[in-house]
Amino acid sequence: MDFVREHVRSVWALELLLLLKRDPTRCWQPAELVRELRASQALVHDNLVRFERGGLVRIDDTGCYGYAPAGSVLAELSERLEAAYRERPVAIINLIAKPSNPVQGLADAFKFRGDGQ
């Protein structure tokens, strides 16, 4: 699913998107999202920037973020992703975790572990 590869690069990002989507009328300050998700500021910030650039969220002049897909296609894809995650969470997590570049995935498989194994 290209939508996932382009917009949702981690399970944290998925959880953030779904939190924002849950109440499209709510405007969240980044610190509220950090507390709600128990995530780092950097993680929340990076994903909010990615979502804004991708047309999934809006930011107002107070620095407040809200779910606002730029078009019906993005809204439909978000709906489908939410439904798929609800019905088959492991499949969606595996899709997110799967490397988009098979060569990178192969290289990662041969990385040396730092714990002596």
ZIPEQUI-V407354 format. One record per residue. N is the residue number from 0. RES is the residue in one letter. D_FIRST is the distance of its C-alpha to the first C-alpha in whole Angstrom. Layout:
n->N res->RES d_first->D_FIRST
n->N res->RES d_first->D_FIRST
This chain:
n->0 res->M d_first->0
n->1 res->D d_first->4
n->2 res->F d_first->5
n->3 res->V d_first->6
n->4 res->R d_first->7
n->5 res->E d_first->9
n->6 res->H d_first->10
n->7 res->V d_first->10
n->8 res->R d_first->12
n->9 res->S d_first->14
n->10 res->V d_first->15
n->11 res->W d_first->18
n->12 res->A d_first->15
n->13 res->L d_first->14
n->14 res->E d_first->17
n->15 res->L d_first->19
n->16 res->L d_first->16
n->17 res->L d_first->17
n->18 res->L d_first->21
n->19 res->L d_first->21
n->20 res->K d_first->19
n->21 res->R d_first->22
n->22 res->D d_first->25
n->23 res->P d_first->24
n->24 res->T d_first->27
n->25 res->R d_first->28
n->26 res->C d_first->28
n->27 res->W d_first->28
n->28 res->Q d_first->30
n->29 res->P d_first->28
n->30 res->A d_first->30
n->31 res->E d_first->30
n->32 res->L d_first->26
n->33 res->V d_first->27
n->34 res->R d_first->30
n->35 res->E d_first->27
n->36 res->L d_first->25
n->37 res->R d_first->27
n->38 res->A d_first->25
n->39 res->S d_first->27
n->40 res->Q d_first->28
n->41 res->A d_first->26
n->42 res->L d_first->23
n->43 res->V d_first->23
n->44 res->H d_first->24
n->45 res->D d_first->21
n->46 res->N d_first->18
n->47 res->L d_first->20
n->48 res->V d_first->21
n->49 res->R d_first->17
n->50 res->F d_first->17
n->51 res->E d_first->20
n->52 res->R d_first->19
n->53 res->G d_first->15
n->54 res->G d_first->17
n->55 res->L d_first->16
n->56 res->V d_first->20
n->57 res->R d_first->23
n->58 res->I d_first->26
n->59 res->D d_first->30
n->60 res->D d_first->33
n->61 res->T d_first->34
n->62 res->G d_first->31
n->63 res->C d_first->29
n->64 res->Y d_first->25
n->65 res->G d_first->24
n->66 res->Y d_first->21
n->67 res->A d_first->21
n->68 res->P d_first->18
n->69 res->A d_first->19
n->70 res->G d_first->18
n->71 res->S d_first->17
n->72 res->V d_first->14
n->73 res->L d_first->13
n->74 res->A d_first->15
n->75 res->E d_first->13
n->76 res->L d_first->10
n->77 res->S d_first->12
n->78 res->E d_first->13
n->79 res->R d_first->11
n->80 res->L d_first->9
n->81 res->E d_first->13
n->82 res->A d_first->14
n->83 res->A d_first->11
n->84 res->Y d_first->13
n->85 res->R d_first->16
n->86 res->E d_first->16
n->87 res->R d_first->14
n->88 res->P d_first->15
n->89 res->V d_first->15
n->90 res->A d_first->12
n->91 res->I d_first->10
n->92 res->I d_first->12
n->93 res->N d_first->12
n->94 res->L d_first->8
n->95 res->I d_first->9
n->96 res->A d_first->13
n->97 res->K d_first->11
n->98 res->P d_first->13
n->99 res->S d_first->11
n->100 res->N d_first->14
n->101 res->P d_first->15
n->102 res->V d_first->19
n->103 res->Q d_first->19
n->104 res->G d_first->18
n->105 res->L d_first->21
n->106 res->A d_first->23
n->107 res->D d_first->22
n->108 res->A d_first->23
n->109 res->F d_first->26
n->110 res->K d_first->27
n->111 res->F d_first->30
n->112 res->R d_first->30
n->113 res->G d_first->33
n->114 res->D d_first->35
n->115 res->G d_first->37
n->116 res->Q d_first->35
